[in-house]
Amino acid sequence: MELTRIAGSCEDGDCPTLYLTDRGTLAVQGEHLTEHRLQVPAHETLVEIPIELIRKAIRDNLI
């Protein structure tokens, strides 16, 4: 899968980041959430990112 960085909180890749995939979907890098009450399937996970990251991507017409 090809990932293209569209918005991030830093430049070194060690922070919340949004990527566009070559499948026309988004991939999200963020903090792994473990303290929640949801039943998440084994093949999925929850991550947390700042809302400002989504706003930036929309404001900059990246998505």
PDB file of N, H, CA, C and O in Angstrom:
ATOM      1  N   MET A   1       0.851  -1.171   0.000  1.00  0.00           N
ATOM      2  CA  MET A   1       0.000   0.000   0.000  1.00  0.00           C
ATOM      3  C   MET A   1       0.900   1.238   0.000  1.00  0.00           C
ATOM      4  O   MET A   1       1.879   1.303   0.743  1.00  0.00           O
ATOM      5  N   GLU A   2       0.562   2.205  -0.828  1.00  0.00           N
ATOM      6  H   GLU A   2      -0.233   2.152  -1.432  1.00  0.00           H
ATOM      7  CA  GLU A   2       1.278   3.480  -0.891  1.00  0.00           C
ATOM      8  C   GLU A   2       0.589   4.485   0.024  1.00  0.00           C
ATOM      9  O   GLU A   2      -0.633   4.626  -0.020  1.00  0.00           O
ATOM     10  N   LEU A   3       1.363   5.186   0.855  1.00  0.00           N
ATOM     11  H   LEU A   3       2.356   5.072   0.891  1.00  0.00           H
ATOM     12  CA  LEU A   3       0.836   6.214   1.744  1.00  0.00           C
ATOM     13  C   LEU A   3       1.452   7.557   1.380  1.00  0.00           C
ATOM     14  O   LEU A   3       2.662   7.667   1.182  1.00  0.00           O
ATOM     15  N   THR A   4       0.601   8.580   1.296  1.00  0.00           N
ATOM     16  H   THR A   4      -0.382   8.491   1.458  1.00  0.00           H
ATOM     17  CA  THR A   4       1.063   9.940   1.052  1.00  0.00           C
ATOM     18  C   THR A   4       0.663  10.786   2.246  1.00  0.00           C
ATOM     19  O   THR A   4      -0.519  10.876   2.579  1.00  0.00           O
ATOM     20  N   ARG A   5       1.635  11.402   2.886  1.00  0.00           N
ATOM     21  H   ARG A   5       2.595  11.328   2.615  1.00  0.00           H
ATOM     22  CA  ARG A   5       1.371  12.249   4.054  1.00  0.00           C
ATOM     23  C   ARG A   5       0.608  13.487   3.604  1.00  0.00           C
ATOM     24  O   ARG A   5       1.045  14.196   2.698  1.00  0.00           O
ATOM     25  N   ILE A   6      -0.541  13.748   4.243  1.00  0.00           N
ATOM     26  H   ILE A   6      -0.896  13.172   4.979  1.00  0.00           H
ATOM     27  CA  ILE A   6      -1.310  14.936   3.874  1.00  0.00           C
ATOM     28  C   ILE A   6      -1.368  15.974   4.979  1.00  0.00           C
ATOM     29  O   ILE A   6      -1.548  17.158   4.696  1.00  0.00           O
ATOM     30  N   ALA A   7      -1.220  15.559   6.237  1.00  0.00           N
ATOM     31  H   ALA A   7      -1.074  14.597   6.467  1.00  0.00           H
ATOM     32  CA  ALA A   7      -1.208  16.515   7.346  1.00  0.00           C
ATOM     33  C   ALA A   7      -0.600  15.836   8.558  1.00  0.00           C
ATOM     34  O   ALA A   7      -0.861  14.665   8.834  1.00  0.00           O
ATOM     35  N   GLY A   8       0.220  16.599   9.281  1.00  0.00           N
ATOM     36  H   GLY A   8       0.432  17.551   9.057  1.00  0.00           H
ATOM     37  CA  GLY A   8       0.839  16.056  10.482  1.00  0.00           C
ATOM     38  C   GLY A   8       1.160  17.147  11.474  1.00  0.00           C
ATOM     39  O   GLY A   8       1.181  18.331  11.140  1.00  0.00           O
ATOM     40  N   SER A   9       1.407  16.730  12.693  1.00  0.00           N
ATOM     41  H   SER A   9       1.390  15.768  12.964  1.00  0.00           H
ATOM     42  CA  SER A   9       1.728  17.673  13.759  1.00  0.00           C
ATOM     43  C   SER A   9       3.218  17.989  13.817  1.00  0.00           C
ATOM     44  O   SER A   9       3.624  18.938  14.488  1.00  0.00           O
ATOM     45  N   CYS A  10       4.038  17.200  13.118  1.00  0.00           N
ATOM     46  H   CYS A  10       3.708  16.429  12.573  1.00  0.00           H
ATOM     47  CA  CYS A  10       5.481  17.437  13.093  1.00  0.00           C
ATOM     48  C   CYS A  10       6.035  16.883  11.787  1.00  0.00           C
ATOM     49  O   CYS A  10       5.298  16.298  10.993  1.00  0.00           O
ATOM     50  N   GLU A  11       7.306  17.063  11.571  1.00  0.00           N
ATOM     51  H   GLU A  11       7.905  17.539  12.216  1.00  0.00           H
ATOM     52  CA  GLU A  11       7.922  16.625  10.320  1.00  0.00           C
ATOM     53  C   GLU A  11       8.688  15.310  10.430  1.00  0.00           C
ATOM     54  O   GLU A  11       9.026  14.713   9.408  1.00  0.00           O
ATOM     55  N   ASP A  12       8.972  14.844  11.656  1.00  0.00           N
ATOM     56  H   ASP A  12       8.698  15.329  12.486  1.00  0.00           H
ATOM     57  CA  ASP A  12       9.817  13.662  11.794  1.00  0.00           C
ATOM     58  C   ASP A  12       9.057  12.338  11.802  1.00  0.00           C
ATOM     59  O   ASP A  12       9.674  11.281  11.934  1.00  0.00           O
ATOM     60  N   GLY A  13       7.727  12.372  11.663  1.00  0.00           N
ATOM     61  H   GLY A  13       7.226  13.231  11.556  1.00  0.00           H
ATOM     62  CA  GLY A  13       6.943  11.139  11.597  1.00  0.00           C
ATOM     63  C   GLY A  13       6.638  10.494  12.927  1.00  0.00           C
ATOM     64  O   GLY A  13       6.096   9.390  12.967  1.00  0.00           O
ATOM     65  N   ASP A  14       6.974  11.162  14.025  1.00  0.00           N
ATOM     66  H   ASP A  14       7.414  12.060  13.993  1.00  0.00           H
ATOM     67  CA  ASP A  14       6.746  10.599  15.354  1.00  0.00           C
ATOM     68  C   ASP A  14       5.632  11.360  16.063  1.00  0.00           C
ATOM     69  O   ASP A  14       5.781  11.743  17.223  1.00  0.00           O
ATOM     70  N   CYS A  15       4.507  11.583  15.364  1.00  0.00           N
ATOM     71  H   CYS A  15       4.386  11.271  14.422  1.00  0.00           H
ATOM     72  CA  CYS A  15       3.392  12.342  15.935  1.00  0.00           C
ATOM     73  C   CYS A  15       2.134  12.054  15.123  1.00  0.00           C
ATOM     74  O   CYS A  15       2.210  11.414  14.074  1.00  0.00           O
ATOM     75  N   PRO A  16       0.976  12.519  15.594  1.00  0.00           N
ATOM     76  CA  PRO A  16      -0.264  12.289  14.855  1.00  0.00           C
ATOM     77  C   PRO A  16      -0.160  12.789  13.406  1.00  0.00           C
ATOM     78  O   PRO A  16       0.259  13.917  13.147  1.00  0.00           O
ATOM     79  N   THR A  17      -0.552  11.921  12.482  1.00  0.00           N
ATOM     80  H   THR A  17      -0.892  11.005  12.693  1.00  0.00           H
ATOM     81  CA  THR A  17      -0.415  12.220  11.057  1.00  0.00           C
ATOM     82  C   THR A  17      -1.577  11.592  10.289  1.00  0.00           C
ATOM     83  O   THR A  17      -2.055  10.515  10.645  1.00  0.00           O
ATOM     84  N   LEU A  18      -2.025  12.272   9.235  1.00  0.00           N
ATOM     85  H   LEU A  18      -1.637  13.147   8.946  1.00  0.00           H
ATOM     86  CA  LEU A  18      -3.023  11.729   8.308  1.00  0.00           C
ATOM     87  C   LEU A  18      -2.324  11.381   7.000  1.00  0.00           C
ATOM     88  O   LEU A  18      -1.497  12.143   6.500  1.00  0.00           O
ATOM     89  N   TYR A  19      -2.667  10.225   6.460  1.00  0.00           N
ATOM     90  H   TYR A  19      -3.339   9.606   6.867  1.00  0.00           H
ATOM     91  CA  TYR A  19      -2.117   9.784   5.186  1.00  0.00           C
ATOM     92  C   TYR A  19      -3.252   9.453   4.231  1.00  0.00           C
ATOM     93  O   TYR A  19      -4.303   8.973   4.656  1.00  0.00           O
ATOM     94  N   LEU A  20      -3.048   9.703   2.955  1.00  0.00           N
ATOM     95  H   LEU A  20      -2.195  10.093   2.610  1.00  0.00           H
ATOM     96  CA  LEU A  20      -3.945   9.257   1.900  1.00  0.00           C
ATOM     97  C   LEU A  20      -3.353   7.977   1.341  1.00  0.00           C
ATOM     98  O   LEU A  20      -2.158   7.919   1.055  1.00  0.00           O
ATOM     99  N   THR A  21      -4.185   6.943   1.183  1.00  0.00           N
ATOM    100  H   THR A  21      -5.156   6.990   1.416  1.00  0.00           H
ATOM    101  CA  THR A  21      -3.692   5.685   0.632  1.00  0.00           C
ATOM    102  C   THR A  21      -3.944   5.633  -0.868  1.00  0.00           C
ATOM    103  O   THR A  21      -4.731   6.414  -1.404  1.00  0.00           O
ATOM    104  N   ASP A  22      -3.278   4.719  -1.531  1.00  0.00           N
ATOM    105  H   ASP A  22      -2.639   4.085  -1.096  1.00  0.00           H
ATOM    106  CA  ASP A  22      -3.511   4.536  -2.964  1.00  0.00           C
ATOM    107  C   ASP A  22      -4.832   3.816  -3.233  1.00  0.00           C
ATOM    108  O   ASP A  22      -5.172   3.548  -4.385  1.00  0.00           O
ATOM    109  N   ARG A  23      -5.574   3.503  -2.172  1.00  0.00           N
ATOM    110  H   ARG A  23      -5.298   3.720  -1.236  1.00  0.00           H
ATOM    111  CA  ARG A  23      -6.908   2.895  -2.299  1.00  0.00           C
ATOM    112  C   ARG A  23      -8.019   3.939  -2.217  1.00  0.00           C
ATOM    113  O   ARG A  23      -9.201   3.616  -2.325  1.00  0.00           O
ATOM    114  N   GLY A  24      -7.613   5.215  -2.022  1.00  0.00           N
ATOM    115  H   GLY A  24      -6.652   5.478  -1.934  1.00  0.00           H
ATOM    116  CA  GLY A  24      -8.610   6.275  -1.875  1.00  0.00           C
ATOM    117  C   GLY A  24      -9.183   6.353  -0.471  1.00  0.00           C
ATOM    118  O   GLY A  24     -10.285   6.865  -0.275  1.00  0.00           O
ATOM    119  N   THR A  25      -8.440   5.849   0.507  1.00  0.00           N
ATOM    120  H   THR A  25      -7.544   5.434   0.348  1.00  0.00           H
ATOM    121  CA  THR A  25      -8.871   5.899   1.898  1.00  0.00           C
ATOM    122  C   THR A  25      -7.850   6.699   2.706  1.00  0.00           C
ATOM    123  O   THR A  25      -6.807   7.098   2.188  1.00  0.00           O
ATOM    124  N   LEU A  26      -8.165   6.927   3.980  1.00  0.00           N
ATOM    125  H   LEU A  26      -9.012   6.603   4.401  1.00  0.00           H
ATOM    126  CA  LEU A  26      -7.243   7.614   4.870  1.00  0.00           C
ATOM    127  C   LEU A  26      -6.661   6.626   5.875  1.00  0.00           C
ATOM    128  O   LEU A  26      -7.348   5.711   6.328  1.00  0.00           O
ATOM    129  N   ALA A  27      -5.399   6.817   6.215  1.00  0.00           N
ATOM    130  H   ALA A  27      -4.841   7.560   5.847  1.00  0.00           H
ATOM    131  CA  ALA A  27      -4.755   6.084   7.307  1.00  0.00           C
ATOM    132  C   ALA A  27      -4.378   7.124   8.351  1.00  0.00           C
ATOM    133  O   ALA A  27      -3.976   8.238   8.012  1.00  0.00           O
ATOM    134  N   VAL A  28      -4.508   6.760   9.614  1.00  0.00           N
ATOM    135  H   VAL A  28      -4.835   5.856   9.890  1.00  0.00           H
ATOM    136  CA  VAL A  28      -4.280   7.694  10.706  1.00  0.00           C
ATOM    137  C   VAL A  28      -3.215   7.134  11.645  1.00  0.00           C
ATOM    138  O   VAL A  28      -3.277   5.974  12.054  1.00  0.00           O
ATOM    139  N   GLN A  29      -2.245   7.968  11.974  1.00  0.00           N
ATOM    140  H   GLN A  29      -2.194   8.909  11.642  1.00  0.00           H
ATOM    141  CA  GLN A  29      -1.232   7.621  12.969  1.00  0.00           C
ATOM    142  C   GLN A  29      -1.507   8.444  14.214  1.00  0.00           C
ATOM    143  O   GLN A  29      -1.614   9.667  14.135  1.00  0.00           O
ATOM    144  N   GLY A  30      -1.623   7.797  15.351  1.00  0.00           N
ATOM    145  H   GLY A  30      -1.537   6.803  15.415  1.00  0.00           H
ATOM    146  CA  GLY A  30      -1.892   8.509  16.589  1.00  0.00           C
ATOM    147  C   GLY A  30      -1.612   7.631  17.793  1.00  0.00           C
ATOM    148  O   GLY A  30      -1.115   6.512  17.669  1.00  0.00           O
ATOM    149  N   GLU A  31      -1.939   8.158  18.948  1.00  0.00           N
ATOM    150  H   GLU A  31      -2.343   9.067  19.049  1.00  0.00           H
ATOM    151  CA  GLU A  31      -1.744   7.415  20.198  1.00  0.00           C
ATOM    152  C   GLU A  31      -2.712   6.241  20.265  1.00  0.00           C
ATOM    153  O   GLU A  31      -3.911   6.404  20.041  1.00  0.00           O
ATOM    154  N   HIS A  32      -2.198   5.076  20.567  1.00  0.00           N
ATOM    155  H   HIS A  32      -1.223   4.943  20.749  1.00  0.00           H
ATOM    156  CA  HIS A  32      -3.010   3.872  20.714  1.00  0.00           C
ATOM    157  C   HIS A  32      -3.871   4.012  21.970  1.00  0.00           C
ATOM    158  O   HIS A  32      -3.348   4.240  23.061  1.00  0.00           O
ATOM    159  N   LEU A  33      -5.179   3.876  21.817  1.00  0.00           N
ATOM    160  H   LEU A  33      -5.604   3.690  20.930  1.00  0.00           H
ATOM    161  CA  LEU A  33      -6.097   3.984  22.959  1.00  0.00           C
ATOM    162  C   LEU A  33      -6.334   2.608  23.568  1.00  0.00           C
ATOM    163  O   LEU A  33      -6.661   1.652  22.865  1.00  0.00           O
ATOM    164  N   THR A  34      -6.168   2.523  24.855  1.00  0.00           N
ATOM    165  H   THR A  34      -5.902   3.300  25.426  1.00  0.00           H
ATOM    166  CA  THR A  34      -6.392   1.250  25.537  1.00  0.00           C
ATOM    167  C   THR A  34      -7.464   1.359  26.614  1.00  0.00           C
ATOM    168  O   THR A  34      -8.072   0.354  26.981  1.00  0.00           O
ATOM    169  N   GLU A  35      -7.700   2.544  27.115  1.00  0.00           N
ATOM    170  H   GLU A  35      -7.207   3.361  26.817  1.00  0.00           H
ATOM    171  CA  GLU A  35      -8.677   2.719  28.197  1.00  0.00           C
ATOM    172  C   GLU A  35     -10.005   3.225  27.641  1.00  0.00           C
ATOM    173  O   GLU A  35     -10.278   4.426  27.636  1.00  0.00           O
ATOM    174  N   HIS A  36     -10.812   2.294  27.179  1.00  0.00           N
ATOM    175  H   HIS A  36     -10.589   1.319  27.183  1.00  0.00           H
ATOM    176  CA  HIS A  36     -12.137   2.616  26.646  1.00  0.00           C
ATOM    177  C   HIS A  36     -13.051   1.422  26.921  1.00  0.00           C
ATOM    178  O   HIS A  36     -12.594   0.355  27.332  1.00  0.00           O
ATOM    179  N   ARG A  37     -14.311   1.617  26.693  1.00  0.00           N
ATOM    180  H   ARG A  37     -14.682   2.484  26.359  1.00  0.00           H
ATOM    181  CA  ARG A  37     -15.287   0.552  26.995  1.00  0.00           C
ATOM    182  C   ARG A  37     -15.862  -0.084  25.740  1.00  0.00           C
ATOM    183  O   ARG A  37     -16.870  -0.786  25.811  1.00  0.00           O
ATOM    184  N   LEU A  38     -15.244   0.149  24.605  1.00  0.00           N
ATOM    185  H   LEU A  38     -14.424   0.719  24.548  1.00  0.00           H
ATOM    186  CA  LEU A  38     -15.742  -0.399  23.346  1.00  0.00           C
ATOM    187  C   LEU A  38     -15.226  -1.816  23.117  1.00  0.00           C
ATOM    188  O   LEU A  38     -14.153  -2.185  23.594  1.00  0.00           O
ATOM    189  N   GLN A  39     -15.999  -2.592  22.388  1.00  0.00           N
ATOM    190  H   GLN A  39     -16.870  -2.293  22.000  1.00  0.00           H
ATOM    191  CA  GLN A  39     -15.573  -3.911  21.943  1.00  0.00           C
ATOM    192  C   GLN A  39     -15.017  -3.753  20.530  1.00  0.00           C
ATOM    193  O   GLN A  39     -15.776  -3.744  19.562  1.00  0.00           O
ATOM    194  N   VAL A  40     -13.709  -3.629  20.409  1.00  0.00           N
ATOM    195  H   VAL A  40     -13.092  -3.636  21.196  1.00  0.00           H
ATOM    196  CA  VAL A  40     -13.069  -3.413  19.116  1.00  0.00           C
ATOM    197  C   VAL A  40     -12.585  -4.758  18.585  1.00  0.00           C
ATOM    198  O   VAL A  40     -11.887  -5.484  19.292  1.00  0.00           O
ATOM    199  N   PRO A  41     -12.952  -5.105  17.331  1.00  0.00           N
ATOM    200  CA  PRO A  41     -12.499  -6.374  16.764  1.00  0.00           C
ATOM    201  C   PRO A  41     -10.973  -6.481  16.795  1.00  0.00           C
ATOM    202  O   PRO A  41     -10.276  -5.467  16.758  1.00  0.00           O
ATOM    203  N   ALA A  42     -10.467  -7.688  16.863  1.00  0.00           N
ATOM    204  H   ALA A  42     -11.033  -8.512  16.893  1.00  0.00           H
ATOM    205  CA  ALA A  42      -9.023  -7.929  16.976  1.00  0.00           C
ATOM    206  C   ALA A  42      -8.238  -7.340  15.805  1.00  0.00           C
ATOM    207  O   ALA A  42      -7.076  -6.969  15.968  1.00  0.00           O
ATOM    208  N   HIS A  43      -8.859  -7.250  14.628  1.00  0.00           N
ATOM    209  H   HIS A  43      -9.803  -7.552  14.495  1.00  0.00           H
ATOM    210  CA  HIS A  43      -8.146  -6.738  13.448  1.00  0.00           C
ATOM    211  C   HIS A  43      -8.212  -5.207  13.330  1.00  0.00           C
ATOM    212  O   HIS A  43      -7.709  -4.646  12.357  1.00  0.00           O
ATOM    213  N   GLU A  44      -8.822  -4.530  14.303  1.00  0.00           N
ATOM    214  H   GLU A  44      -9.231  -4.986  15.094  1.00  0.00           H
ATOM    215  CA  GLU A  44      -8.923  -3.074  14.300  1.00  0.00           C
ATOM    216  C   GLU A  44      -8.323  -2.507  15.580  1.00  0.00           C
ATOM    217  O   GLU A  44      -8.088  -3.234  16.546  1.00  0.00           O
ATOM    218  N   THR A  45      -8.079  -1.204  15.576  1.00  0.00           N
ATOM    219  H   THR A  45      -8.270  -0.614  14.791  1.00  0.00           H
ATOM    220  CA  THR A  45      -7.594  -0.526  16.769  1.00  0.00           C
ATOM    221  C   THR A  45      -8.142   0.893  16.795  1.00  0.00           C
ATOM    222  O   THR A  45      -8.591   1.413  15.774  1.00  0.00           O
ATOM    223  N   LEU A  46      -8.103   1.505  17.950  1.00  0.00           N
ATOM    224  H   LEU A  46      -7.738   1.083  18.780  1.00  0.00           H
ATOM    225  CA  LEU A  46      -8.497   2.900  18.094  1.00  0.00           C
ATOM    226  C   LEU A  46      -7.249   3.739  18.307  1.00  0.00           C
ATOM    227  O   LEU A  46      -6.361   3.363  19.072  1.00  0.00           O
ATOM    228  N   VAL A  47      -7.187   4.881  17.625  1.00  0.00           N
ATOM    229  H   VAL A  47      -7.909   5.186  17.004  1.00  0.00           H
ATOM    230  CA  VAL A  47      -6.102   5.832  17.850  1.00  0.00           C
ATOM    231  C   VAL A  47      -6.710   7.199  18.110  1.00  0.00           C
ATOM    232  O   VAL A  47      -7.833   7.487  17.695  1.00  0.00           O
ATOM    233  N   GLU A  48      -5.955   8.028  18.801  1.00  0.00           N
ATOM    234  H   GLU A  48      -5.043   7.794  19.138  1.00  0.00           H
ATOM    235  CA  GLU A  48      -6.414   9.375  19.133  1.00  0.00           C
ATOM    236  C   GLU A  48      -5.526  10.384  18.423  1.00  0.00           C
ATOM    237  O   GLU A  48      -4.299  10.294  18.466  1.00  0.00           O
ATOM    238  N   ILE A  49      -6.175  11.356  17.763  1.00  0.00           N
ATOM    239  H   ILE A  49      -7.172  11.429  17.728  1.00  0.00           H
ATOM    240  CA  ILE A  49      -5.457  12.438  17.106  1.00  0.00           C
ATOM    241  C   ILE A  49      -6.115  13.762  17.472  1.00  0.00           C
ATOM    242  O   ILE A  49      -7.291  13.783  17.835  1.00  0.00           O
ATOM    243  N   PRO A  50      -5.383  14.858  17.383  1.00  0.00           N
ATOM    244  CA  PRO A  50      -5.993  16.155  17.667  1.00  0.00           C
ATOM    245  C   PRO A  50      -7.014  16.530  16.587  1.00  0.00           C
ATOM    246  O   PRO A  50      -6.776  16.293  15.402  1.00  0.00           O
ATOM    247  N   ILE A  51      -8.131  17.105  16.985  1.00  0.00           N
ATOM    248  H   ILE A  51      -8.323  17.298  17.947  1.00  0.00           H
ATOM    249  CA  ILE A  51      -9.144  17.552  16.022  1.00  0.00           C
ATOM    250  C   ILE A  51      -8.559  18.570  15.050  1.00  0.00           C
ATOM    251  O   ILE A  51      -9.000  18.663  13.905  1.00  0.00           O
ATOM    252  N   GLU A  52      -7.572  19.327  15.503  1.00  0.00           N
ATOM    253  H   GLU A  52      -7.213  19.251  16.433  1.00  0.00           H
ATOM    254  CA  GLU A  52      -6.939  20.339  14.641  1.00  0.00           C
ATOM    255  C   GLU A  52      -6.285  19.705  13.413  1.00  0.00           C
ATOM    256  O   GLU A  52      -6.166  20.358  12.376  1.00  0.00           O
ATOM    257  N   LEU A  53      -5.866  18.461  13.513  1.00  0.00           N
ATOM    258  H   LEU A  53      -5.963  17.930  14.355  1.00  0.00           H
ATOM    259  CA  LEU A  53      -5.271  17.778  12.362  1.00  0.00           C
ATOM    260  C   LEU A  53      -6.295  17.602  11.246  1.00  0.00           C
ATOM    261  O   LEU A  53      -5.968  17.791  10.074  1.00  0.00           O
ATOM    262  N   ILE A  54      -7.509  17.250  11.588  1.00  0.00           N
ATOM    263  H   ILE A  54      -7.775  17.097  12.540  1.00  0.00           H
ATOM    264  CA  ILE A  54      -8.587  17.122  10.599  1.00  0.00           C
ATOM    265  C   ILE A  54      -8.941  18.501  10.038  1.00  0.00           C
ATOM    266  O   ILE A  54      -9.106  18.661   8.828  1.00  0.00           O
ATOM    267  N   ARG A  55      -9.055  19.484  10.914  1.00  0.00           N
ATOM    268  H   ARG A  55      -8.920  19.354  11.896  1.00  0.00           H
ATOM    269  CA  ARG A  55      -9.364  20.844  10.462  1.00  0.00           C
ATOM    270  C   ARG A  55      -8.326  21.355   9.477  1.00  0.00           C
ATOM    271  O   ARG A  55      -8.669  21.960   8.461  1.00  0.00           O
ATOM    272  N   LYS A  56      -7.042  21.108   9.785  1.00  0.00           N
ATOM    273  H   LYS A  56      -6.764  20.616  10.610  1.00  0.00           H
ATOM    274  CA  LYS A  56      -5.974  21.548   8.893  1.00  0.00           C
ATOM    275  C   LYS A  56      -6.078  20.892   7.530  1.00  0.00           C
ATOM    276  O   LYS A  56      -5.928  21.559   6.506  1.00  0.00           O
ATOM    277  N   ALA A  57      -6.333  19.594   7.507  1.00  0.00           N
ATOM    278  H   ALA A  57      -6.454  19.052   8.339  1.00  0.00           H
ATOM    279  CA  ALA A  57      -6.450  18.895   6.243  1.00  0.00           C
ATOM    280  C   ALA A  57      -7.614  19.423   5.411  1.00  0.00           C
ATOM    281  O   ALA A  57      -7.494  19.548   4.192  1.00  0.00           O
ATOM    282  N   ILE A  58      -8.729  19.733   6.050  1.00  0.00           N
ATOM    283  H   ILE A  58      -8.826  19.632   7.040  1.00  0.00           H
ATOM    284  CA  ILE A  58      -9.879  20.281   5.333  1.00  0.00           C
ATOM    285  C   ILE A  58      -9.601  21.719   4.895  1.00  0.00           C
ATOM    286  O   ILE A  58      -9.859  22.082   3.747  1.00  0.00           O
ATOM    287  N   ARG A  59      -9.076  22.535   5.810  1.00  0.00           N
ATOM    288  H   ARG A  59      -8.867  22.241   6.743  1.00  0.00           H
ATOM    289  CA  ARG A  59      -8.784  23.945   5.513  1.00  0.00           C
ATOM    290  C   ARG A  59      -7.798  24.069   4.351  1.00  0.00           C
ATOM    291  O   ARG A  59      -7.936  24.960   3.513  1.00  0.00           O
ATOM    292  N   ASP A  60      -6.822  23.192   4.298  1.00  0.00           N
ATOM    293  H   ASP A  60      -6.710  22.467   4.978  1.00  0.00           H
ATOM    294  CA  ASP A  60      -5.802  23.235   3.251  1.00  0.00           C
ATOM    295  C   ASP A  60      -6.228  22.456   2.001  1.00  0.00           C
ATOM    296  O   ASP A  60      -5.416  22.241   1.101  1.00  0.00           O
ATOM    297  N   ASN A  61      -7.506  22.031   1.940  1.00  0.00           N
ATOM    298  H   ASN A  61      -8.165  22.207   2.671  1.00  0.00           H
ATOM    299  CA  ASN A  61      -8.058  21.279   0.809  1.00  0.00           C
ATOM    300  C   ASN A  61      -7.253  20.026   0.484  1.00  0.00           C
ATOM    301  O   ASN A  61      -7.047  19.690  -0.683  1.00  0.00           O
ATOM    302  N   LEU A  62      -6.803  19.340   1.533  1.00  0.00           N
ATOM    303  H   LEU A  62      -6.970  19.613   2.481  1.00  0.00           H
ATOM    304  CA  LEU A  62      -6.012  18.129   1.336  1.00  0.00           C
ATOM    305  C   LEU A  62      -6.890  16.888   1.252  1.00  0.00           C
ATOM    306  O   LEU A  62      -6.496  15.866   0.690  1.00  0.00           O
ATOM    307  N   ILE A  63      -8.103  16.995   1.830  1.00  0.00           N
ATOM    308  H   ILE A  63      -8.423  17.825   2.287  1.00  0.00           H
ATOM    309  CA  ILE A  63      -9.066  15.881   1.727  1.00  0.00           C
ATOM    310  C   ILE A  63     -10.416  16.445   1.379  1.00  0.00           C
ATOM    311  O   ILE A  63     -11.382  15.695   1.241  1.00  0.00           O
TER     312      ILE A  63
END
